[in-house]
Amino acid sequence: MSYLMPPRVPRRVELPPREALHAGATQVLVVGGGPAGLGAALGASNAGAEVVLVERYGFLGGNATAALVMPLMSFHNEVKQAVPGDTARLLPPDHGEGEPVVGGVLWMLLDRLVRTGAAIRPSLETGYTVPFDPELFKLVAYELLEYHEVRTLLHAFASDVLSMPDRARAVFETKSGPLVMDADVIVDCTGDGDIAAAAGAAYEIGRPEDGWTQPMTLMFRMVRFDHDTFTAYTRAHPDQWRGVHGLWDLVRAATDAGELDLPREDMLFFATPNTGEVAVNSTRVTEVLGTSVWDLTRAEFTAHRQMAQIARFLRDRVPGFADSYVVQSGVQVGVRETRRILGDYQLTGEDVLTARAFDDAIARGAYPVDIHNPSGRGTTLKRLPRGKSYDIPLRCLLPHGLDRILVAGRCMSGDHVAHSSYRVMPISMATGQAAGVCAALAATRRRRPRDIPASAVQRELRAQGASLR
């Protein structure tokens, strides 16, 4: 085994005190430049606050670019039942016509992506998903932040947060050594709730019965894919493909021959805006925790070996892939679930599936409950009532017991079931925008985020084009 294992007997050692460069101060500090962080930074800036965004990588986009999670999943309710169409188009065929339930900064991003040819606008033809090019996504994200006067620092990993009498101080590790940034309010968009957890917030991880989280997946892109040949195969074998997943017989044959060793029973891949390319979402690493450096290391080794198996399987056994190859894999394995910070309210699976409304709603979602089995094969998918959406309360963004920190994205307050819906990127962007607005109002009014009325946040969100009931 070539990767380092955790020590059998943990031993703690003292580190010497150190100094850090004081990098300045801002009204709103957004930590994390993924979809939630982009939403928070733009929401706060448009609400009149001075904003700094700090990102651990050398580019923006988070899971959209670092983990190649694409396409953007549907953010539309299903007003009409889906009508079966061309199941070989490599986009979801089972999502019916609907209305968007996420607006605001998401559409700022989508409009720019579409104008630059980096994305396809959501429609019935795309299954209301948004195929996009991850490299152009990075460029568009830079342009958005620059246009909205958000100052950005890259290559800085958040490692701690310190409480001050009237501010919060975040600590970052960089190639220039440690540095600190002071802020009236911090919005934690790290995905893992790193800042809130460091500040002492309570949290939950995984499903209640055993603590296991949804599995990790290393996404990758394959090119020189012959769509016509693949389509001919799926039409000759209609029981073997359902829009974006299938090939059960071929997977079983390869598994029996010892060519595949995967904790899933099918292949899942999506079209992208680029001809001859597919985004493959078929690796699966179970019983690993995204806040453990040991588990993350093991997951990278495991997922890359699975990727090699899958690429070989597609070339050798699946029509349309004979000349294909892997052109890019994620910078890191994709993590679906880690900490869920406990807020003033915890959104539940029942709230999602009953399309519950809240007086302090600051975002909406309509994506199904979508739980990849944390310990083996299979995926649980449960849809909302047709034409309905659920509300996300402002209280889910307010960590219980903390005054100057908000959370947004997949680390916000919810249970394991609700999380499987609100974790997707469009909803993360909506909760990010709401957290940014609340943070900006708190900073400019010199109040705690918890003291800002939900009606004030809703009023500003509507002014920014957000979709609320």
C-alpha positions as CSV (number, residue, x, y, z in Angstrom):
1,M,0.0,0.0,0.0
2,S,1.7,3.2,-1.2
3,Y,-0.4,5.8,0.6
4,L,0.2,6.9,4.1
5,M,-2.0,5.5,6.8
6,P,-3.1,7.3,10.0
7,P,-0.9,6.6,13.0
8,R,-2.0,3.7,15.2
9,V,-1.6,5.7,18.3
10,P,-2.4,9.4,17.8
11,R,0.1,11.7,19.5
12,R,-0.2,15.5,19.7
13,V,2.8,17.8,19.7
14,E,3.0,21.5,20.5
15,L,3.9,23.9,17.7
16,P,5.8,27.1,18.4
17,P,4.0,30.4,18.3
18,R,4.1,32.3,15.0
19,E,3.4,35.6,13.5
20,A,1.2,36.2,10.4
21,L,1.0,39.0,7.9
22,H,-2.1,41.2,8.4
23,A,-3.6,41.4,5.0
24,G,-6.2,44.0,5.8
25,A,-9.9,44.2,6.7
26,T,-13.2,44.2,4.9
27,Q,-16.9,44.4,5.7
28,V,-17.7,40.9,4.2
29,L,-15.2,38.1,3.8
30,V,-16.3,35.2,1.7
31,V,-14.2,32.0,2.2
32,G,-14.4,29.7,-0.8
33,G,-14.9,30.6,-4.5
34,G,-17.2,27.8,-5.6
35,P,-20.9,28.4,-6.6
36,A,-21.9,29.3,-3.0
37,G,-18.9,31.6,-2.7
38,L,-19.6,33.3,-6.0
39,G,-23.2,33.8,-5.0
40,A,-22.2,35.2,-1.6
41,A,-19.6,37.6,-3.0
42,L,-21.9,39.0,-5.7
43,G,-24.9,39.2,-3.4
44,A,-22.9,41.1,-0.8
45,S,-21.3,43.4,-3.3
46,N,-24.6,44.2,-4.9
47,A,-26.1,45.0,-1.5
48,G,-23.5,47.7,-1.0
49,A,-20.7,46.0,1.0
50,E,-17.0,45.9,0.6
51,V,-16.2,42.3,-0.2
52,V,-13.1,40.1,-0.3
53,L,-13.2,36.5,-1.5
54,V,-10.5,34.0,-0.7
55,E,-10.1,30.7,-2.5
56,R,-7.8,27.8,-1.8
57,Y,-7.1,27.0,-5.5
58,G,-5.6,29.1,-8.3
59,F,-8.9,29.4,-10.0
60,L,-12.6,29.9,-9.1
61,G,-15.6,27.6,-9.5
62,G,-15.2,25.0,-6.8
63,N,-16.8,21.7,-7.6
64,A,-17.8,23.0,-11.0
65,T,-14.1,23.4,-12.0
66,A,-11.9,21.7,-9.4
67,A,-14.0,18.5,-9.4
68,L,-15.5,18.8,-12.9
69,V,-19.1,18.3,-11.5
70,M,-21.2,18.9,-14.6
71,P,-23.7,19.7,-15.9
72,L,-25.5,22.1,-13.5
73,M,-28.4,20.1,-12.3
74,S,-32.0,21.2,-12.9
75,F,-33.3,24.1,-10.8
76,H,-36.8,23.9,-12.2
77,N,-40.0,22.5,-10.8
78,E,-41.9,19.9,-12.8
79,V,-45.1,21.6,-13.9
80,K,-45.6,18.8,-16.6
81,Q,-44.7,15.2,-16.6
82,A,-41.7,14.3,-18.7
83,V,-42.4,12.9,-22.1
84,P,-40.0,10.2,-23.2
85,G,-37.8,11.5,-26.0
86,D,-34.4,10.6,-27.5
87,T,-32.8,8.6,-24.7
88,A,-29.4,8.7,-26.4
89,R,-29.0,12.5,-26.2
90,L,-26.9,12.1,-23.0
91,L,-28.9,14.6,-21.0
92,P,-31.6,13.7,-18.5
93,P,-34.9,12.6,-20.2
94,D,-37.0,12.3,-17.1
95,H,-37.4,15.9,-16.0
96,G,-40.5,17.5,-17.3
97,E,-41.3,21.1,-18.2
98,G,-41.1,23.6,-15.3
99,E,-40.4,27.0,-14.1
100,P,-37.0,28.1,-12.6
101,V,-37.0,28.4,-8.8
102,V,-33.5,29.9,-8.6
103,G,-32.8,33.3,-10.0
104,G,-30.5,36.2,-9.2
105,V,-26.7,35.7,-9.5
106,L,-27.2,32.2,-11.0
107,W,-28.6,33.9,-14.1
108,M,-25.8,36.5,-14.1
109,L,-23.5,33.5,-14.5
110,L,-25.6,31.6,-17.0
111,D,-26.1,34.6,-19.3
112,R,-22.3,35.2,-19.4
113,L,-21.6,31.5,-20.0
114,V,-24.1,31.2,-22.8
115,R,-22.9,34.5,-24.5
116,T,-19.3,33.1,-24.5
117,G,-20.4,29.8,-25.9
118,A,-19.4,28.1,-22.6
119,A,-22.9,26.7,-21.7
120,I,-26.2,25.6,-23.2
121,R,-29.3,27.4,-21.8
122,P,-31.6,25.1,-19.8
123,S,-34.6,23.8,-21.7
124,L,-36.7,20.7,-22.2
125,E,-34.0,19.5,-24.7
126,T,-31.3,19.6,-22.0
127,G,-33.5,18.1,-19.3
128,Y,-33.3,21.5,-17.7
129,T,-29.7,20.9,-16.8
130,V,-26.9,23.3,-18.0
131,P,-24.0,21.6,-19.8
132,F,-20.9,23.9,-19.5
133,D,-17.3,24.1,-20.3
134,P,-15.3,24.1,-17.0
135,E,-12.3,26.0,-18.4
136,L,-14.4,28.9,-19.7
137,F,-16.4,28.8,-16.4
138,K,-13.2,29.8,-14.6
139,L,-12.8,32.8,-16.9
140,V,-16.4,33.9,-16.6
141,A,-16.1,33.7,-12.8
142,Y,-13.1,36.0,-12.8
143,E,-15.0,38.5,-15.0
144,L,-18.0,38.5,-12.8
145,L,-16.0,39.3,-9.6
146,E,-14.0,41.9,-11.4
147,Y,-17.1,43.6,-12.8
148,H,-18.7,43.7,-9.4
149,E,-15.6,45.0,-7.7
150,V,-15.0,42.0,-5.5
151,R,-11.3,41.8,-4.4
152,T,-10.0,38.2,-4.7
153,L,-7.1,36.3,-3.2
154,L,-6.2,32.8,-4.6
155,H,-3.9,30.1,-3.3
156,A,-4.9,30.7,0.3
157,F,-6.3,27.8,2.5
158,A,-8.4,28.8,5.5
159,S,-7.0,27.1,8.6
160,D,-8.5,29.0,11.6
161,V,-10.8,31.8,12.7
162,L,-10.3,34.0,15.8
163,S,-12.9,36.0,17.7
164,M,-12.4,39.7,18.3
165,P,-14.5,42.1,20.2
166,D,-16.1,43.7,17.2
167,R,-14.8,41.6,14.3
168,A,-13.8,38.1,13.2
169,R,-10.3,37.3,12.0
170,A,-9.7,34.4,9.5
171,V,-6.3,32.7,9.3
172,F,-5.0,31.5,5.9
173,E,-2.0,29.4,4.9
174,T,-0.2,30.6,1.8
175,K,3.1,30.3,-0.1
176,S,3.9,33.7,1.5
177,G,3.4,32.3,4.9
178,P,0.4,32.7,7.2
179,L,-1.8,35.7,6.8
180,V,-4.9,37.0,8.5
181,M,-7.9,39.0,7.2
182,D,-10.3,40.8,9.5
183,A,-14.0,41.2,8.6
184,D,-17.2,42.4,10.1
185,V,-18.9,39.2,8.9
186,I,-17.5,36.0,7.4
187,V,-19.5,33.8,5.0
188,D,-18.3,30.2,5.1
189,C,-18.6,28.8,1.6
190,T,-15.9,26.1,2.1
191,G,-18.4,23.2,1.5
192,D,-17.0,21.5,4.6
193,G,-18.0,24.3,7.0
194,D,-14.3,24.7,7.9
195,I,-14.6,28.3,9.3
196,A,-17.8,27.6,11.3
197,A,-16.3,24.4,12.7
198,A,-13.1,26.2,13.7
199,A,-15.2,28.8,15.5
200,G,-16.8,26.1,17.5
201,A,-20.1,25.5,15.7
202,A,-21.8,22.2,16.3
203,Y,-22.3,20.0,13.2
204,E,-23.5,16.6,12.0
205,I,-21.8,14.3,9.5
206,G,-23.4,11.5,7.4
207,R,-26.6,9.5,7.9
208,P,-27.8,9.1,11.5
209,E,-27.6,5.3,11.7
210,D,-23.8,5.0,11.1
211,G,-22.3,8.4,10.2
212,W,-21.4,7.4,6.6
213,T,-21.6,10.2,4.0
214,Q,-22.5,9.9,0.4
215,P,-19.6,8.5,-1.6
216,M,-16.9,10.5,-3.4
217,T,-16.5,10.6,-7.2
218,L,-13.6,11.5,-9.4
219,M,-15.2,13.1,-12.5
220,F,-13.4,13.1,-15.8
221,R,-13.8,14.1,-19.4
222,M,-13.3,11.9,-22.4
223,V,-12.9,13.1,-26.0
224,R,-13.1,11.5,-29.5
225,F,-16.4,10.1,-28.6
226,D,-18.5,9.0,-31.6
227,H,-22.1,9.9,-30.6
228,D,-23.7,8.4,-33.7
229,T,-22.2,5.0,-33.1
230,F,-23.2,5.1,-29.5
231,T,-26.7,6.1,-30.4
232,A,-27.0,3.2,-32.9
233,Y,-26.1,0.8,-30.1
234,T,-28.6,2.3,-27.6
235,R,-31.4,2.2,-30.2
236,A,-30.6,-1.4,-30.9
237,H,-30.6,-2.1,-27.2
238,P,-33.3,0.2,-25.7
239,D,-33.3,-1.6,-22.4
240,Q,-29.6,-0.8,-21.9
241,W,-29.7,3.0,-21.7
242,R,-31.8,5.6,-20.0
243,G,-30.7,9.0,-21.1
244,V,-27.5,9.4,-19.0
245,H,-27.0,6.0,-17.4
246,G,-27.1,2.3,-18.2
247,L,-25.0,-0.3,-20.0
248,W,-25.9,-2.8,-17.4
249,D,-25.2,-5.9,-19.5
250,L,-21.8,-4.6,-20.6
251,V,-20.9,-3.7,-17.1
252,R,-21.9,-7.1,-15.8
253,A,-19.9,-8.8,-18.4
254,A,-16.8,-6.7,-17.7
255,T,-17.2,-7.3,-14.0
256,D,-17.5,-11.0,-14.4
257,A,-14.4,-11.0,-16.6
258,G,-12.4,-9.2,-13.8
259,E,-12.1,-6.0,-15.9
260,L,-14.2,-3.8,-13.6
261,D,-14.3,-3.6,-9.8
262,L,-16.8,-0.8,-8.9
263,P,-19.4,-0.3,-6.2
264,R,-22.0,0.5,-8.8
265,E,-23.9,-1.4,-11.4
266,D,-24.0,1.0,-14.4
267,M,-22.2,3.8,-16.2
268,L,-23.3,7.5,-15.9
269,F,-22.1,10.2,-18.3
270,F,-23.4,13.5,-19.7
271,A,-23.0,15.5,-22.9
272,T,-21.0,18.8,-22.7
273,P,-21.2,21.8,-25.0
274,N,-18.2,20.4,-26.9
275,T,-18.8,18.0,-29.8
276,G,-17.2,14.5,-29.2
277,E,-16.9,14.9,-25.5
278,V,-18.6,13.4,-22.5
279,A,-18.3,14.0,-18.7
280,V,-18.1,10.7,-16.9
281,N,-19.5,10.4,-13.4
282,S,-19.0,6.7,-12.7
283,T,-16.2,6.3,-10.1
284,R,-17.5,5.7,-6.6
285,V,-15.5,5.6,-3.3
286,T,-17.6,4.6,-0.3
287,E,-17.0,4.8,3.4
288,V,-14.6,7.8,3.3
289,L,-14.8,11.1,5.0
290,G,-14.0,14.3,3.2
291,T,-12.6,16.0,6.3
292,S,-10.0,13.3,6.8
293,V,-6.7,13.8,5.0
294,W,-6.1,10.0,5.3
295,D,-9.5,9.2,3.7
296,L,-9.0,11.8,1.0
297,T,-5.6,10.3,0.1
298,R,-7.1,6.8,-0.1
299,A,-10.0,8.1,-2.1
300,E,-7.7,9.7,-4.7
301,F,-5.7,6.5,-5.2
302,T,-8.9,4.4,-5.4
303,A,-10.8,6.8,-7.7
304,H,-7.9,7.1,-10.2
305,R,-7.6,3.4,-10.4
306,Q,-11.3,3.2,-11.1
307,M,-11.0,5.9,-13.7
308,A,-8.4,3.8,-15.6
309,Q,-10.7,0.7,-15.4
310,I,-13.7,2.7,-16.7
311,A,-11.8,4.4,-19.6
312,R,-10.4,1.0,-20.7
313,F,-13.9,-0.6,-20.4
314,L,-15.5,2.2,-22.5
315,R,-12.8,1.9,-25.2
316,D,-12.9,-1.9,-25.3
317,R,-16.6,-2.7,-24.9
318,V,-18.8,0.3,-25.6
319,P,-19.6,1.3,-29.2
320,G,-18.6,4.9,-29.8
321,F,-15.6,4.9,-27.5
322,A,-13.1,3.0,-29.6
323,D,-10.9,6.1,-30.2
324,S,-11.7,8.0,-27.0
325,Y,-9.3,8.9,-24.2
326,V,-9.3,10.8,-20.9
327,V,-8.4,14.4,-21.5
328,Q,-8.9,15.7,-18.0
329,S,-9.8,14.5,-14.5
330,G,-10.8,16.6,-11.5
331,V,-8.1,18.5,-9.6
332,Q,-9.4,16.5,-6.6
333,V,-11.9,13.8,-6.0
334,G,-15.5,15.2,-5.8
335,V,-16.9,15.3,-2.2
336,R,-20.7,15.2,-1.9
337,E,-21.1,15.5,1.8
338,T,-19.1,16.3,5.0
339,R,-20.1,18.6,7.8
340,R,-23.6,20.0,8.0
341,I,-23.4,23.0,10.4
342,L,-26.3,23.1,12.9
343,G,-28.1,26.4,12.5
344,D,-31.1,28.1,14.1
345,Y,-33.2,25.7,12.0
346,Q,-32.3,22.4,10.4
347,L,-34.0,21.7,7.1
348,T,-35.4,18.2,7.0
349,G,-36.1,15.6,4.3
350,E,-39.8,16.0,5.1
351,D,-39.5,19.8,4.5
352,V,-38.1,19.0,1.1
353,L,-40.5,16.3,0.0
354,T,-43.6,18.1,1.2
355,A,-42.5,21.3,-0.5
356,R,-42.7,23.2,2.8
357,A,-42.9,27.0,2.8
358,F,-41.3,29.3,5.5
359,D,-41.9,32.9,6.4
360,D,-38.2,33.6,6.5
361,A,-37.5,31.9,3.1
362,I,-34.4,33.2,1.3
363,A,-34.0,30.6,-1.4
364,R,-35.9,27.8,-3.1
365,G,-35.1,24.3,-4.4
366,A,-36.9,21.7,-6.5
367,Y,-34.1,19.2,-7.1
368,P,-35.1,15.7,-5.9
369,V,-33.7,13.9,-2.9
370,D,-30.7,12.2,-4.5
371,I,-28.7,9.9,-2.2
372,H,-25.9,7.8,-3.6
373,N,-25.6,4.8,-1.3
374,P,-22.9,5.7,1.3
375,S,-21.9,2.1,1.7
376,G,-22.5,0.3,-1.6
377,R,-24.4,0.2,-4.8
378,G,-27.6,2.0,-5.7
379,T,-29.0,5.5,-5.6
380,T,-32.2,6.7,-3.8
381,L,-34.2,9.2,-5.9
382,K,-37.4,10.8,-4.6
383,R,-39.1,13.7,-6.4
384,L,-41.1,16.7,-5.1
385,P,-44.8,16.9,-5.9
386,R,-45.2,18.1,-9.4
387,G,-45.0,21.9,-9.9
388,K,-43.8,22.4,-6.3
389,S,-40.6,23.7,-4.7
390,Y,-39.4,24.0,-1.1
391,D,-38.2,27.0,0.8
392,I,-34.9,27.4,2.6
393,P,-35.2,29.5,5.7
394,L,-32.6,32.2,6.6
395,R,-32.2,30.4,9.9
396,C,-30.4,27.6,8.1
397,L,-27.6,30.0,7.3
398,L,-27.1,31.1,10.9
399,P,-24.8,28.7,12.9
400,H,-26.3,28.3,16.4
401,G,-24.2,30.2,18.9
402,L,-22.1,32.2,16.5
403,D,-22.6,35.9,15.8
404,R,-20.3,36.9,12.9
405,I,-20.3,33.9,10.7
406,L,-22.9,32.6,8.2
407,V,-22.8,29.4,6.2
408,A,-24.0,28.7,2.6
409,G,-23.9,25.8,0.2
410,R,-23.8,22.2,1.1
411,C,-22.5,22.9,4.6
412,M,-25.6,24.8,5.7
413,S,-28.0,23.4,8.3
414,G,-30.0,20.4,7.2
415,D,-30.3,16.7,7.8
416,H,-28.8,13.9,5.6
417,V,-31.9,13.6,3.4
418,A,-32.5,17.3,2.8
419,H,-28.8,17.8,2.1
420,S,-29.0,15.4,-0.8
421,S,-31.2,17.9,-2.6
422,Y,-29.8,21.3,-1.5
423,R,-26.2,20.3,-2.1
424,V,-26.4,20.8,-5.9
425,M,-24.7,23.9,-7.4
426,P,-27.7,26.1,-8.4
427,I,-29.2,25.9,-5.0
428,S,-25.8,26.4,-3.4
429,M,-25.5,29.6,-5.4
430,A,-28.9,30.8,-4.2
431,T,-28.1,30.2,-0.5
432,G,-24.7,31.9,-1.1
433,Q,-26.4,35.0,-2.5
434,A,-28.7,35.1,0.5
435,A,-25.9,34.7,3.0
436,G,-23.9,37.4,1.2
437,V,-26.9,39.8,1.3
438,C,-27.5,39.1,5.0
439,A,-23.8,39.6,5.7
440,A,-23.8,42.9,3.8
441,L,-26.8,44.3,5.6
442,A,-25.3,43.3,8.9
443,A,-21.9,44.9,8.1
444,T,-23.3,48.2,6.7
445,R,-25.8,48.5,9.6
446,R,-23.3,47.5,12.3
447,R,-25.5,44.7,13.5
448,R,-25.2,40.9,13.9
449,P,-26.5,38.8,11.0
450,R,-29.0,37.2,13.4
451,D,-30.5,40.7,14.1
452,I,-31.2,41.5,10.4
453,P,-34.9,40.9,9.7
454,A,-35.7,38.2,7.2
455,S,-37.9,40.7,5.4
456,A,-35.0,43.0,4.8
457,V,-32.9,40.2,3.3
458,Q,-35.9,39.1,1.2
459,R,-36.4,42.7,-0.1
460,E,-32.8,43.0,-1.2
461,L,-32.8,39.5,-2.8
462,R,-35.9,40.4,-4.8
463,A,-34.2,43.6,-5.9
464,Q,-31.3,41.4,-7.1
465,G,-33.6,39.2,-9.1
466,A,-33.7,36.2,-6.7
467,S,-36.6,33.8,-7.0
468,L,-38.8,33.7,-3.8
469,R,-42.5,32.8,-3.4
